[in-house]
Amino acid sequence: MNNKSIDINQRIPIETLAAALESYLNDSYSNDYIIEQLRLDFSGENRLKKALRIVNKIIPQSPLNELLLANKEEIKNIIKKKADRDVILIALLNSAFSFSFEVLRTFGKFFAVQDMVNTQTIKKPISDVYGGNRATENALYSVVPMFIEAGFFSRPKMGIYQSAEPMKISSHLTVQIYKESFKLNNAYNSLNEYQMRDPYFFFVGD
């Protein structure tokens, strides 16, 4: 079986990603600053280096870099609102890591038909694509807490996830950035109306 690449094995706190994005938009992003932020949650040089690589891939090396820089001033204002900020950060996460995109889309697929879902239900389709190994499990436990922290859904108890109301976003640009993360993962140049019904949009909508 030829499994897809995972490439993420550590949770990054949403607040750290927010600080990274803000500094990037203000032209003050540096590895030293990000390490400083990461030290608030992590210890150990190895973990810090791993986390720094992930943050760099999500923010300054983002596949949506051109879109971010072209709308820098507007995004600075948008991210003052938590829901918009968190949707943008998850879109950037999913643009950097296709694994993260697939996991969120899988949650959307199940939440579209039921309010609650357990870990095993999510793990099976993901393992079919990425392999049922330790790396897949580690990656799941890296990205799922980020979705929860961003408010995309909740975890009322261990191993059980509950759907939430769609994110209340205020800017068309937030929606555009989220759409771009979908297009990127599907190699689409444009979106048709029926594609907006994809489970990935369960959390945000139009």
N, C-alpha and C positions, 0 to 999 in steps of 0.2 A: 504494500500500500504506500503510495507516494503522498505523505502528509505535507500540508502547507506549513510555512514558517510561522512561528509564534512570536518570538523576539521581544516579549515583555514578561518580566518575572518579578516585578515589584510594584506595589501600589505607590502612587504619588498623591499626597494630600491635595485636595482641590485648592486649598488656600495657597499652597506653594506654587501650583500652576498659575493661579491668578496673579501672584506676585511676579512670576516669571513673565507672563504676558504683558503686564503693566510696564515692567522695566524694559521689555523689548520695544513696546510702542513708544516709550520715552527715550529710546536710544541709549539706555544705560544698562543693558543686559550684560552680565559677565558671569563666567563660571564661578568665580569667588563668591559673588552675591548669591547665586543659586545654592552653592554648597552651604553657605551660612543659613539660608532658609531651610534646607534639608536637615541640618543638624538639630533643628527644633523637634524633629520626629525620628531621626535615625542616628545610630552611632556605628562606628566601625568604618574604616576607610573603604573597604570593599563594597559595602552596601551603599555608601555615599557615591562612589564612582559609578556603580550600576544605575543609581537613581539619577545622577547627573546626565548620563547618556540618554536616559529615557526622556527627561525634561528637554534636553537639547533637540531630540528628534521631534518632540511635540511642538515646541515653540520656534526657535530660530531656524530649524531645518524643516519646518512644516511644508508639506506639498501645497498648502494653501497660502504660502508666504506672500505671493504677489497680491492676492486679494486682501490680505491683512494690511500690507504696506500701502496699497492704493486707497484704503479707507481708514487709515490710521487715526485721524482726528475724530471721526464718527465713532469708531470702535472704543476709543478712550471714554467717550460719554456713555455709550451703551453699557459697558461693563460695570458702570456704577450701580446698575440694577442687577441684583443677584441672579434672578432667573435667566436673564439674557447672558450674563457672564458665564453661568454654568453650562448653558446650552452650547455656547461658543467653545468653551474648554473641552467639552465632551466631543464636539465635532472635530476639534483639532486632534484629540486623542485618537479618534476613530480614523482620521485621515492618515495618521502616522502608523497605526497598527491595525491591519486588516482583521486580526484576531478579535480585537476589541469591538470593531464594527459588527462582526458576525455574532458575537455574544449578545450585544444589545438588540440586534435584529431578531435573534432567537427568543429573547425575552418578549419582544413585541409580538411575535407570532403567537406565543402562548397567552399573553395578557389580552390579546384581541378576543379570546374565547373564554377565558376564565380569570377570576380576580387574583388567585393565588397559584403559585407554582413552586415546586421543590427543587433542590439542587440537582438531584439525579435526573429529573426531566430535562433540565438545561444541559447537563453534562453529556447526555447520550448523543444528541445531534452534533455537538461540538467535537466530541471524541471521534465521531465518524469521519470528520473532516481533518482534524488535527492529530488524531491518535489518542488512544486511551492510556496515556502515560503520566508520569509525575509532572512533566513540563506543562502539560495541558491543565492539570489540576492547579499547579502553582500560578499559571497565567490567569485562570478563572478567579482565584482568590486575590489576584492583583487588580483586575479591572472591575469586578462586581462591586467592591466597596467604594470605588470611585463613582459609579453610577448612583449608588445609594446616597453618598455624600452630596452629590449634585442634585438630589431630589427627584430622580427619574422614577424610582420606586422605593419601597421600604422593605425592611426585614423584621417582621414582628417577632419572630423567634428563629433560633438557629436552624439553618437549612430551609427556611420557608420565606418566600418573597411575595410581596403584595403590590398590586398595581396602584398607581397614584393618578390624580387628575393630570391631564396634559400640562406641560410647563407653560406658565402664563408669561409669554414674552411680548415685548412692546415694540421691537424694531424689525422692519422688513429685512434689514441686513443680517440680523441673527438667523432668520429663517433661510436666507440665501446661503450663509456659511454652512448651515446644517445640510441644506440640499447639496452643496458642493461636496461635502464629505460622502454623501450617498453616491453622487455621480462618479467621484474618484474611485470608489470601491467597486463600481460596476462598469468602469470604463465607458461611461455615457458622456456625450457632448451636450445633451439637452435632456429635459424631463417631459414626459407626456403625462396627461391627467391621471391615467390608470396607474402609473408608476408611483404617484403620490399616495396610493393606497397600500404601498408596501408596508410590512410590519415595522420597519425602521421609523416610520413617521407616526407610529402610535403615540409616542411620547411628546411630540411637538405639534404636529399638524401644520396647516398652512397659515 
